[in-house]
Amino acid sequence: MQAEFATALLDAERQPPAGLLAADTTERFAVYRNNVVSGLIRALASGFPATEAIVGADFFAAMAAIYVRVSPPASPVLLDYGATLPEFLAGFEPVSELPYLADVARLELGYTRAFHAADAAPLPPGRLNDLTTHRIGALRVALHPSAQILRSAYPVAEIWAMNTGRAPLREIEDWAAQDILLLRPQHEVAAILLAPGEAEFLRHLQAGAALEQAATAALTEAGDFDLGAALAAMFTRGTVIAVTD
């Protein structure tokens, strides 16, 4: 009966499950269903404020109501809800004229994950000077738990910033692709634009590759990748929490 109850909650076409005892079951169930759906829509709006700002509150609510029905929560923790919203938006025909919207939602999802990630103490920038030059290629680094890497064909950092009040609204002149690192080494999440090859470098390091392997992948993608600058940036930003052989 639990599964039937949960399914009926998110489907307005379904009747309340048989076996409910109240005489006015249909009316009470409708009110409860509305409260549940409204609560999930509010949770999505809270987690994706830039996405909501771009499409407008009314459109977002209607869109979220559809999403709620096709992607019900898999966990009682509402903080986790909306993980599949970017993929939903990528295939949602009414927003097809906003091809960057799914990536804005991905950035917001990454921001939330970075904000709630475990704390860890970054290695001080001076530690970079301690790395043994002749063995540096074999080293592996552990990235901060908050590190989230987003690659987009659109200037999503600007779009996100303008739609969350972090930057003034203006016309975007450069629609070049952006690679972004979301990082919270201390208390605030920073959205950092990455240089060519840096995202590929960080993604390989995050997957456990040695520095030489990660640098090779980055150079394959971007011939002007600067390993020295990338390493310095990692330590300066607080991206690294450990170095191992």
Number of C-alpha atoms within 10 A of each C-alpha: 10 8 9 13 16 14 16 18 24 20 15 13 8 12 15 22 18 10 8 13 7 10 8 9 16 14 12 13 19 16 11 13 19 15 13 15 20 16 13 22 22 14 17 25 19 12 21 23 19 23 27 23 16 18 15 12 14 10 14 20 19 11 19 24 18 15 20 21 15 12 17 16 15 9 9 8 8 14 15 16 20 25 16 14 19 20 14 17 22 17 12 13 10 10 15 13 8 13 14 19 24 23 24 28 27 23 28 20 22 23 24 19 21 24 21 14 16 12 15 17 13 20 19 14 17 11 11 15 9 7 12 10 8 7 11 13 15 13 16 20 19 16 24 24 20 25 26 23 21 22 18 18 13 19 22 26 19 18 21 23 16 17 18 17 10 10 12 11 13 9 7 9 7 8 11 10 12 19 23 23 25 24 28 27 25 14 9 10 20 18 20 14 16 18 16 19 24 30 21 22 25 26 19 19 20 20 11 15 18 19 22 18 17 25 24 18 18 24 18 13 15 15 11 12 20 16 19 8 11 20 17 14 16 18 18 16 17 21 28 25 17 14 14 9 10
